[in-house]
C-alpha cells in the first residue's frame, strides 16, 4: 500500500484519482477535495459499489490517522488504493500555497478602508436611527450625511436612494413595485435572457399571477435588438427591465438608446440592474426610473444593496411596517452598513481610471493568449466590460473545467453565482445559438487586485490542462 504526499497528489492530473473522504459528513459538506466521495470509515466494506475501480483510489481523513488502514482494506478488495499523508489538513496547506481568485464578478474582497469604516461606525453608532433620543439622532445624522455624499457622487438626489439587503432585493422591490402600482394600466413586461435570476425569477412569479412577460431578442454582439423592442412595446406595457452589464458575458447595453425609445410610452417604466456596472464602467443614472446595485461587487460589504428610485416614481413597497429612511422599504436602517457603502463608492470613484486600465490590461493579455488555442472560443464580445471574459473549450463541459482549475487552486465560475448548475448558459446560447458551446462556457472575472503572477499561473495551468485533454482525445 502506497502513501502520497499532498504535493504528489496536486502534481498529478485531476482525473488520476478517485478520492474517498472518511471524515464526518459535516466536515465533508464544509470542504473537501473536488469530486471526493463521502464514505464513513466503518462503512467502507459495505459501500464498495460507490467506489469505481477504474482509477487509483486515494483515501483521506482529517489528519491521516485512519486512512492508511482504509487504504489497506481497499487493496485487499482488489483496488489500487493509496493513503494521503497528513490527510485533508495537508492537502489544504499545500493548496493554499498557490491560490488564484478569478471570480470577482460573484464577489469581491472587502477593501480594508471599507472594513475599517464599518468597524468604527459599529462602535460609534449604537442607537436606533428611528429613536428620538441622542443616540438615535446621532445615528440618523450619520446616515443622512452618508446618503448626501453618495447622492453627490452618483449625481442624484438623496431622496432617490433606498437602502436594501442587496441587489436581489433591490430588483425585487423595483419589479414588484412597478407591477403592483401599475397593474390598472397594464400587465405587460419586457426583459432579456441576460438578466440575473433575481429578475427572471421575479418575472416568472408575476407570470403565474397573470402578468404577460415577453423576451426581447439580443443580437450577435449581445446587445438588445432595438427594432424588436419597438415591435414588442404596447400601450399596456408597464415595465422594461434590462441589465446594464450582464454577469456572464460582460455585454454593455445601450441604456440611453433604450430610454429614448421608451419616451414614447409614458406608462412604461424602465428598470436597470447595474450590479456589474457601478464602480467598473462609466454609468449615468439619468436614463432609468429605477437602478439597482450592491457594494460587494466593488469591494464593499455583503448584505447591503441600493435601489435608485427617480423622484416622482411610485412603487408598491415589498416590505411593510416599521420606520426607515424611506416609505418604500421598511426596517431599521444600519448606519455602519450605509457608511461602509459610502466609503466603497468613494473609493470606486476615486480609483476608477487606475482600476479600469489595470483590468483591461489583464483582459487583453488573456484574450490574446487564449485565441492561439484552436479549441478555444471567446464568447464575450470585444467591446464587453473588461472585468468579465467568457470562454469555451470545445468538448470540455464547463463544470469539469471548473473542477480541473479548482484542483490547481484557480477559482473561476461556470455562470453567475446564482444560476442553476449543470445547465447551458442562456446568455452564451443566445449569442452563439450553439447548445454544446453554451454547456462548455465559463467565466473569468478580473480585478485590479489580480497580479501578473496570477495571470501567468492561470495561463500556464490552462495550457497544461488543454494539452492533457488533447492527449486524452487521441
N, C-alpha and C positions, 0 to 999 in steps of 0.2 A: 504494500500500500504506500503510495507516494504522498508527499506533502508539498504544497506550493505556497510560496510567499505571495502577499498581495501584489507586489511588484511583478512577480512572474505572471500572475493572472491578468493584470492590466496590460502586459506587453503582448498578449495573445489576442486574436480576433474575438469579437463579441460572441460569435456563434460557435466558439470552440467548446464551450461548456454548457451543461445543464446544471443550474445551481439549485441546491436544496437548503432551505433556511430552517434550522432546528430551533430557533428562538421562540419566544412566546408569540401568540397571534397579535397581541398589542404592539410588540416591538416590530413585528413584520409589517403591520399596517402603517406604522410610523415611518419606517425607512428600511429599504432592503436593496440588494444588488438587482439591477434591472433584469426582469424576466424570471426572477427566482420563484421556485415552488415552495410553499409553506407546508411542512410536514413535521409534527412534533416528534422528538426522538423516540418516544415509546411506541409510535405508530409506524415507524419505518417499515417493519416487516409486513404490516397489513396493507400498506398503500404503495406497493411496488408498481402497480399498474399506472400510477400517476407519473412515474419516472421513466422517460424514454431511454432506451439502451443504445441509441444511435450516436451519442456523443459522450465525452468524458463527463462524469458526474462530480461536481465539486460541492462538498458538504461543508457547511459552516454553522457556527453558533455565535454566541456573543463574543467570547474571547478565545475560543478554540479548545476548550477543555473536554468536550464530549464528542466533537465532530470526528476525531480520529477513530473512535470506536464505531460510529455510524458508518464511516467510510469502509472500515474493515468488514462490517456486516454486509454492505452492498457488494463488496468484492467477493464475498462468499456466495452471493446470489448471482454471480457472473457479470457484474458491472465493472467497467473501468472507472473506479471511483478514487478520488483524491481528497485530501483534507486541506482546508485553508488555514495556514498557520496564523495564530493570533486572532482568528475569527473576524467578525464583521467590524470590530474596532480597528483592526489592522487595515482592512480594506478602506474604511473611511479615512484613516490617516494618510494612506497612500494616494487616494483620490484627491484629497484636499490640497495636495502639493501643487496641483495644476488644475484650476477650475476657471472656465471662461463663460461668462454670462452674456448671452446674445438674445435675450428675451425682454428687452426694455419696453416694448410696446404693451406687455402684460402688466409689468410693474417696474418701478424704478426705486433704487435705494434712496432712503431719506437723506437729504443734504444735512450735514452736521449743523449748519446755521439754522436750518428749519427745526431740527430736533431741539437745539438749544433754546430757540424761541418758544417752542411748545412747553418745554420743561419749566422755563421761567414763568410763563403765563399760568401754568397749572398751580404753581406755588403762590403767585401773586393775586389771582382772581378766584377766590373760593366761594364767593356769593353767587346766588342765582340771579342772573341778569333781569329776571322779571320781578324781583323783590324790591320793595320801596326803600329799604334801609341802605346805609352807607356802602356795605359790601356789594349789594345788588347794583346800586347806582354806579359804583366804580367799574364793575364788570361790564355793565351796559355801555358805559362811556368808552371802554376799550374796544368793544365790538363796533360801536358807531365810528370810531376813528379808523379802525382797520378796514371797515366797509368803505369809508370815504376814500382811503388810499387805493383799495382795489378798483373802485369805480374810476378813479382818475387814471390809473394805469391802463384800464381797458377802454377808456373813453366812453363810459356810460354813466348813468345816474345811480347814486347809492340805493334809491328806492327800487331799482330794477334788479337788485340782487336777492336771490333766495338761496339760503344755505340748506343743503340736504346731506344725506349719508353717503352719497356717491353719485357717479354719472348714471347708474342704472335707475336710482330713484328719481333723478332729475328727468331722465327720459320718460319714465312712467308718469311723473307729475305733469309734464307738458302734454303728452299724448292723451292720457285720460282726461286731463283738464280741458283740452280743446274738444274732445269727443263729447263730453257731457254738457259743456257750456254752449256748444253749437248744435246740439242734437236736433233742435227745431228747425235749423237752417239746412240740414242735410246730414247724411251719414256715409259720405264717400271720402275715402282716404287713399293717398298715393304714396308709395315708398319704393325702395330699390332692394335688390338681392344682396347688397353690400352692407346692409345695416346690422348693427350689433344685436345680439339676442334679446337685450332689454327693450329694443324697439320692435323687432319682429315678433317676439313673444307677446308683447302687449297688443299688437295688432291682431294676432291670432285670437286672443281673448275677446277683443272687440268684435271680430268677425262672428264669433259664436253668440254675441249679443245682438246681432242683426246689422252690424255695420258692413259696408261693401268696401273691400280692400283691393286695390289694383297695383300691379307691379309694373313700373316703368322700366323699359329695357336699358341696358348700358351698351356703349359702343366698344369697339376693339381696344381702345385705349382706356377703357374702364369708366369713362365719364358718361353722365346721363344723356340719353338720346333726347335732346330738347324738342325736336319735332314731334316725337311720340308723346312727350309730356304734354305738349299743346293739344294733341288729339284726345288725350285721356281726361283733361280738365273739363269739368262740367259746372253748371250753376250750383249744384248741390255738393260740390267738392268742398270739404271744410278744412282739410289739412294735407299738406305735402311735407313729408319728413325725409331728409336726406343727410347723410353724414358728410362732414367737410372733408375728412380724410378717412378712408376705410382702413380697418386694422389688419387686414391680410395682405393687401397689395400695395397700400400706401397711395392709392389714387386720390388726386386732389380734384374735387368737384368745382364746377363753375358756379359758385353760390350766387354771385352778383347777377349772372345771366338768368338763373332760375328765378331769383327775386323779381327781376324785371318782367318776366313772363307772368308771374303771379299778380302783378299790379292790376291786371285786367279782371281779376277775380277777387273783389273786396271781401267776400265771405270766407275766403280760403286763407288759413294761417300757414305760416312756414316755420317748421321746427328744424334746427340743425344740431346734430350731435357732433360737437367739436372736440371730443375727447382726445383724438390723435393729432389735433391741430394746435391747440393752445400751447404756447411755450415752445413750439417747434417750427412753425411756418408763419408767414405774415397772415394775419386774420383780422377782419373787421366785424364788429358787432352791429353794424348799421343795416344789414340786409335781411335779418331774420326777426321773427316775432319772439321766439324763444331759442336759447342756445344752452347746451349742457356741456360740462366738463368736470374733471376731477384732478386735484393737485398731485395725487400719487402717480400720475403719468409723467410729471415733470419734477420729480424729486421732493414732493411734498409727502404728507402722511395719508394713509388709507383711511377709510370710513369718513371721508369728507368729500362733499361734492358741491357744485354751484350750478344754479339754474338762472340764466338771464331771462327776464320777462320784460319786454318792451312796455314802457309806460302806456296806459290805456288799454292794454290787453287784459281780458278777464279769463281766468281759469277756474274750474271747479276744483277745490283742494282735494288732494289724495288722502291727507291725514287731517282729521278734525279734532278739535278740542285742545285747549291749552294755549297760553300766550307764547309768542315768539317774536322774531324780528319782522315778521310779515304775516298777513292774513292767509297767505297761500300755503303755509307749511307750519303746522303746529308742532310744539315740542320745545323743551328748554334748550336754548342755544348754548353752544360750548365755546366760551371765549378763547381758550387755548387752541382749539382746533381752527377757529376762524383766524386768529393771529398767525398761526403757522401757515395757513393758506395764503395769507397776505405776503408772508416772507417768501414762500415758494414762487409766487407770481412776480414779486420784486426781483428775485434772482434770475428768473427766466427772462424777464425784460432786459435786465442789465447785461446778461451774458448771452443774449440771443445770437448775435453775429458770430462770436467765437465758437459757440456750441454747434451752430449750423455748419460752419465751414469745416470743422473737425469731422463731423459726422459725414458730410458729403465726401470728404477725402477717403474715409473708410469705405463708404458705399461704392465709390468709383473703383477703388482698389480691388474689392471683392468681385464686382461685376466683371472687370477686365480679366481677372484670373479665372473665374468660372466659365466664361464664354469660350475658353480654349478646350473644354471637355465636350465631345460630341453628344453625349447622352444628357447634358445639362440644358435646361430651358429656363430662361429668366422670364418669369411671369409678370413682374412689376414693370409698368411702362417706364420709359426713360425719364419722363417728367414727373414721376411719382415723388412723394416725400422721401428724402434720403434716409430718413430714420427707419424705413421698412424696405426689406428686399425679399421678395417671394421667388423661390426657385423650385424646380422639379428635377429629379434624376430618373430618367426613363427606366421603368422596370422595378424600381425600389419604392414600395409604399412608404408614405410619409412617416407612419408610426414606427416602422422598422428603422428608418434612417435616424429618427429622433433617438431611439434606443441605442443605436450604434454610437452616435455622437455623445449621448449621455454617458455611455460606458467609458468614453475617453475624457469625460469631465466637461463637455461643452453643452450648454443649455440653449436649445432653440425651441420653437413652437410649431406644431403642425397646423394650427389655425389660431383664431383668437382664443384666449384662455377660457372663455365662457361658452365655447361651442361644443357640440356633441362629438365625442371622439370616434375615430374609425369610420367616418363618413366623408364623401368627397367635399372639397371646398366649393361652396356655392359661388364665391367670388371668382375663383380661378376657372371654374367651369363656364361661368357666364362670359368670360372674355376669350377663352380658348375653344369652347364647345367640345372639349375632349375630356371625357369622364376619367379615363385612365390617368391622364396628366393631372387632373384635379385630385385624384387619390394619392398621387406621388408628390404633391406640393407641400412645401414647408416654408416657414418664415424665419428670417434673421431680422432682428431689430437692434439698432445700434444706439450708442450714447457717446457723449464727449468723454465719458469715463473709460470707454473702450481704448485699449492701447495698441501700439504697433505689434507688441509681443502677442497680444490676444489674436490679432488678425493673422499673424504668421502661424500661430499654433492652429487656428481654425483651418487655414488653407492647407497646411501640411497634413493635418488629420483628415481633412476631406479627401485629399489626394490619395492617402493610404487606403481609406475606405472605398473610394472609387476603383482603385486598381485591384483591390481584393475582390470586389464584386465582378469586375470584368474577368478575372481569372476563374471565378466560380462558374461563370456562364459558359466557359469554353468546354 
